[in-house]
Amino acid sequence: MSDSRPPLHAQLQRSDLAKSELLLLQAMREHSSDGQHVFASRERLAAYAKLSTKTVHRLLYGYVDKRSGKRHRGLCERGIVSELAKPHRFKNSAKYRINVHALSVDPRVKPYLDRSAQMRLHHR
């Protein structure tokens, strides 16, 4: 039985993510060998995503907003990305996995997805 899921790039595009999170996940996908497993340094991911290294770190691991004191959960905390191996002291690369099952559909996109599913049913 074949998997009827759309490709990862389409799933990312439809997901409820901030723009910078989407950029980072797209960079991770581009840098991966199989679309899900990524072996790269934060510096490389920052370059691919056109973000700063600090922003990549904050997106992955979360941060506390100094002004409001509010905790923003990172992609790892939300289960969207898993860190499989931490960066080593001399080798800056870490191993990550993108967990597609943790992605939720953006409510702004959902009506269009529902409409296209209905169109497919009518054309059968």
Contact map, one row per residue, 1 for C-alpha under 8 A:
1110000000000000000000000000000000000000000000000000000000000000000000000000000000000000000000000000000000000000000000000000
1111000000000000000000000000000000000000000000000000000000000000000000000000000000000000000000000000000000000000000000000000
1111100000000000000000000000000000000000000000000000000000000000000000000000000000000000000000000000000000000000000000000000
0111110000000000000000000000000000000000000000000000000000000000000000000000000000000000000000000000000000000000000000000000
0011111000000000000000000000000000000000000000000000000000000000000000000000000000000000000000000000000000000000000000000000
0001111101100000000000000000000000000000000000000000000000000000000000000000000000000000000000000000000000000000000000000000
0000111111100000000000000000000000000000000000000000000000000000000000000000000000000000000000000000000000000000000000000000
0000011111110000000000000000100000100000000000000000000000000000000000000000000000000000000000000001000000000000000000000000
0000001111111000000000000100100000000000000000000000000000000000000000000000000000000000000000000000000000000000000000000000
0000011111111100000000000000000000000000000000000000000000000000000000000000000000000000000000000000000000000000000000000000
0000011111111110000000000000000000000000000000000000000000000000000000000000000000000000000000000001001000000000000000000000
0000000111111110000001001100000000000000000000000000000000000000000000000000000000000000000000000000001000000000000000000000
0000000011111110000001000000000000000000000000000000000000000000000000000000000000000000000000000000000000000000000000000000
0000000001111111000000000000000000000000000000000000000000000000000000000000000000000000000000000000000011001000000000000000
0000000000111111100000000000000000000000000000000000000000000000000000000000000000000000000000000000001111000000000000000000
0000000000000111110000000000000000000000000000000000000000000000000000000000000000000000000000000000001111100000000000000000
0000000000000011111011000000000000000000000000000000000000000000000000000000000000000000000000000000000001000000000000000000
0000000000000001111111000000000000000000000000000000000000000000000000000000000000000000000000000000000000000000000000000000
0000000000000000111111100000000000000000000000000000000000000000000000000000000000000000000000000000000000000000000000000000
0000000000000000011111110000000000000000000000000010000000100000000000000000000000000000000000000000000000000000000000000000
0000000000000000111111111000000000000000000000000000000000100000000000000010000000000000000000000000000000000000000000000000
0000000000011000111111111100000000000000000000000000000000000000000000000000000000000000000000000000000000000000000000000000
0000000000000000001111111110000000000000000000001100000000000000000000000000000000000000000000000000000000000000000000000000
0000000000000000000111111111000000000000000011011000000100000000000000000000000000000000000000000000000000000000000000000000
0000000000010000000011111111100000000000000000000000000000000000000000000000000000000000000000000100000000000000000000000000
0000000010010000000001111111110000000000000000001000000000000000000000000000000000000000000000000000000000000000000000000000
0000000000000000000000111111111000000000000010011000000000000000000000000000000000000000000000000000000000000000000000000000
0000000000000000000000011111111100000100000010000000000000000000000000000000000000000000000000000000000000000000000000000000
0000000110000000000000001111111100110100000000000000000000000000000000000000000000000000000000000000000000000000000000000000
0000000000000000000000000111111100100000000000000000000000000000000000000000000000000000000000000000000000000000000000000000
0000000000000000000000000011111110000111000000000000000000000000000000000000000000000000000000000000000000000000000000000000
0000000000000000000000000001111111111110000000000000000000000000000000000000000000000000000000000000000000000000000000000000
0000000000000000000000000000001111111100000000000000000000000000000000000000000000000000000000000000000000000000000000000000
0000000000000000000000000000000111111000000000000000000000000000000000000000000000000000000000000000000000000000000000000000
0000000100000000000000000000110111111100000000000000000000000000000000000000000000000000000000000000000000000000000000000000
0000000000000000000000000000100111111100000000000000000000000000000000000000000000000000000000001110000000000000000000000000
0000000000000000000000000000000111111110000000000000000000000000000000000000000000000000000000111100000000000000000000000000
0000000000000000000000000001101110111111000000000000000000000000000000000000000000000000000001111100000000000000000000000000
0000000000000000000000000000001100001111100000000000000000000000000000000000000000000000000011110000000000000000000000000000
0000000000000000000000000000001000000111110110000000000000000000000000000000000000000000000111100000000000000000000000000000
0000000000000000000000000000000000000011111110000000000000000000000000000000000000000010000111000000000000000000000000000000
0000000000000000000000000000000000000001111111000000100110000000000000000000000000000000000110000000000000000000000000000000
0000000000000000000000000000000000000000111111100001100000000000000000000000000000000000000000000000000000000000000000000000
0000000000000000000000000000000000000001111111110000000000000000000000000000000000000000000000000000000000000000000000000000
0000000000000000000000010011000000000001111111111000100100000000000000000000000000000000000000000000000000000000000000000000
0000000000000000000000010000000000000000011111111111101100000000000000000000000000000000000000000000000000000000000000000000
0000000000000000000000000000000000000000001111111111000000000000000000000000000000000000000000000000000000000000000000000000
0000000000000000000000010010000000000000000111111110000000000000000000000000000000000000000000000000000000000000000000000000
0000000000000000000000110110000000000000000011111110000000000000000000000000000000000000000000000000000000000000000000000000
0000000000000000000000100000000000000000000001111111000000000000000000000000000000000000000000000000000000000000000000000000
0000000000000000000100000000000000000000000001111111101100000000000000000000000000000000000000000000000000000000000000000000
0000000000000000000000000000000000000000001001100111111100000000000000000000000000000000000000000000000000000000000000000000
0000000000000000000000000000000000000000011011000011111110000000000000000000000000000000000000000000000000000000000000000000
0000000000000000000000000000000000000000000000000001111111000000000000000000000000000000000000000000000000000000000000000000
0000000000000000000000000000000000000000000001000011111111100000000000000000000000000000000000000000000000000000000000000000
0000000000000000000000010000000000000000010011000011111111110000000000000000000000000000000000000000000000000000000000000000
0000000000000000000000000000000000000000010000000000111111111100000000000000000000000000000000000000000000000000000000000000
0000000000000000000000000000000000000000000000000000011111111110000000000100000000000000000000000000000000000000000000000000
0000000000000000000110000000000000000000000000000000001111111100000000000110000000000000000000000000000000000000000000000000
0000000000000000000000000000000000000000000000000000000111111100000000000111100010000000000000000000000000000000000000000000
0000000000000000000000000000000000000000000000000000000011111110000000001111100000000000000000000000000000000000000000000000
0000000000000000000000000000000000000000000000000000000011111111000000111110100000000000000000000000000000000000000000000000
0000000000000000000000000000000000000000000000000000000001001111100000111100000000000000000000000000000000000000000000000000
0000000000000000000000000000000000000000000000000000000000000111110011110000000000000000000000000000000000000000000000000000
0000000000000000000000000000000000000000000000000000000000000011111111110000000000000000000000000000000000000000000000000000
0000000000000000000000000000000000000000000000000000000000000001111111000000000000000000000000000000000000000000000000000000
0000000000000000000000000000000000000000000000000000000000000000111110000000000000000000000000000000000000000000000000000000
0000000000000000000000000000000000000000000000000000000000000000111111000000000000000000000000000000000000000000000000000000
0000000000000000000000000000000000000000000000000000000000000001111111100000000000000000000000000000000000000000000000000000
0000000000000000000000000000000000000000000000000000000000000001110111110000000000000000000000000000000000000000000000000000
0000000000000000000000000000000000000000000000000000000000000111100011111000000000000000000000000000000000000000000000000000
0000000000000000000000000000000000000000000000000000000000000111100001111100000000000000000000000000000000000000000000000000
0000000000000000000000000000000000000000000000000000000000001110000000111110110000000000000000000000000000000000000000000000
0000000000000000000000000000000000000000000000000000000001111110000000011111110000000000000000000000000000000000000000000000
0000000000000000000010000000000000000000000000000000000000111100000000001111111110000000000000000000000000000000000000000000
0000000000000000000000000000000000000000000000000000000000011000000000000111111111100000000000000000000000000000000000000000
0000000000000000000000000000000000000000000000000000000000011100000000001111111100000000000000000000000000000000000000000000
0000000000000000000000000000000000000000000000000000000000000000000000001111111110000000000000000000010000000000000000000000
0000000000000000000000000000000000000000000000000000000000000000000000000011111111000000000000000010010000000000000000000000
0000000000000000000000000000000000000000000000000000000000000000000000000011111111000000000000000111111000000000000000000000
0000000000000000000000000000000000000000000000000000000000010000000000000011011111100000000000011110000000000000000000000000
0000000000000000000000000000000000000000000000000000000000000000000000000001001111110000000000011110000000000000000000000000
0000000000000000000000000000000000000000000000000000000000000000000000000001000011111100000001111000000000000000000000000000
0000000000000000000000000000000000000000000000000000000000000000000000000000000001111100000001111000000000000000000000000000
0000000000000000000000000000000000000000000000000000000000000000000000000000000000111110000001110000000000000000000000000000
0000000000000000000000000000000000000000000000000000000000000000000000000000000000111111000011100000000000000000000000000000
0000000000000000000000000000000000000000100000000000000000000000000000000000000000001111101111100000000000000000000000000000
0000000000000000000000000000000000000000000000000000000000000000000000000000000000000111111111000000000000000000000000000000
0000000000000000000000000000000000000000000000000000000000000000000000000000000000000011111100000000000000000000000000000000
0000000000000000000000000000000000000000000000000000000000000000000000000000000000000001111100000000000000000000000000000000
0000000000000000000000000000000000000000000000000000000000000000000000000000000000000011111110000000000000000000000000000000
0000000000000000000000000000000000000001110000000000000000000000000000000000000000000011111111000000000000000000000000000000
0000000000000000000000000000000000000011110000000000000000000000000000000000000000000111001111100000000000000000000000000000
0000000000000000000000000000000000000111100000000000000000000000000000000000000000111111000111110000000000000000000000000000
0000000000000000000000000000000000001111000000000000000000000000000000000000000000111110000011111000000000000000000000000000
0000000000000000000000000000000000001110000000000000000000000000000000000000000011111000000001111100000000000000000000000000
0000000000000000000000000000000000011100000000000000000000000000000000000000000011110000000000111110000000000000000000000000
0000000000000000000000001000000000011100000000000000000000000000000000000000000111000000000000011111000000000000000000000000
0000000000000000000000000000000000010000000000000000000000000000000000000000001111000000000000001111111000000000000000000000
0000000100100000000000000000000000000000000000000000000000000000000000000000000100000000000000000111111000000000000000000000
0000000000000000000000000000000000000000000000000000000000000000000000000000000100000000000000000011111000000000000000000000
0000000000000000000000000000000000000000000000000000000000000000000000000000011100000000000000000011111100000000000000000000
0000000000110011000000000000000000000000000000000000000000000000000000000000000100000000000000000011111110000000000000000000
0000000000000011000000000000000000000000000000000000000000000000000000000000000000000000000000000000011111000000000000000000
0000000000000111000000000000000000000000000000000000000000000000000000000000000000000000000000000000001111101100000000000000
0000000000000111100000000000000000000000000000000000000000000000000000000000000000000000000000000000000111111100000000000000
0000000000000001000000000000000000000000000000000000000000000000000000000000000000000000000000000000000011111110000000000000
0000000000000000000000000000000000000000000000000000000000000000000000000000000000000000000000000000000001111110000000000000
0000000000000100000000000000000000000000000000000000000000000000000000000000000000000000000000000000000011111111100000000000
0000000000000000000000000000000000000000000000000000000000000000000000000000000000000000000000000000000011111111110000000000
0000000000000000000000000000000000000000000000000000000000000000000000000000000000000000000000000000000000111111111000000000
0000000000000000000000000000000000000000000000000000000000000000000000000000000000000000000000000000000000001111111100000000
0000000000000000000000000000000000000000000000000000000000000000000000000000000000000000000000000000000000001111111110000000
0000000000000000000000000000000000000000000000000000000000000000000000000000000000000000000000000000000000000111111111000000
0000000000000000000000000000000000000000000000000000000000000000000000000000000000000000000000000000000000000011111111100000
0000000000000000000000000000000000000000000000000000000000000000000000000000000000000000000000000000000000000001111111110000
0000000000000000000000000000000000000000000000000000000000000000000000000000000000000000000000000000000000000000111111111000
0000000000000000000000000000000000000000000000000000000000000000000000000000000000000000000000000000000000000000011111111100
0000000000000000000000000000000000000000000000000000000000000000000000000000000000000000000000000000000000000000001111111110
0000000000000000000000000000000000000000000000000000000000000000000000000000000000000000000000000000000000000000000111111111
0000000000000000000000000000000000000000000000000000000000000000000000000000000000000000000000000000000000000000000011111111
0000000000000000000000000000000000000000000000000000000000000000000000000000000000000000000000000000000000000000000001111111
0000000000000000000000000000000000000000000000000000000000000000000000000000000000000000000000000000000000000000000000111111
0000000000000000000000000000000000000000000000000000000000000000000000000000000000000000000000000000000000000000000000011111
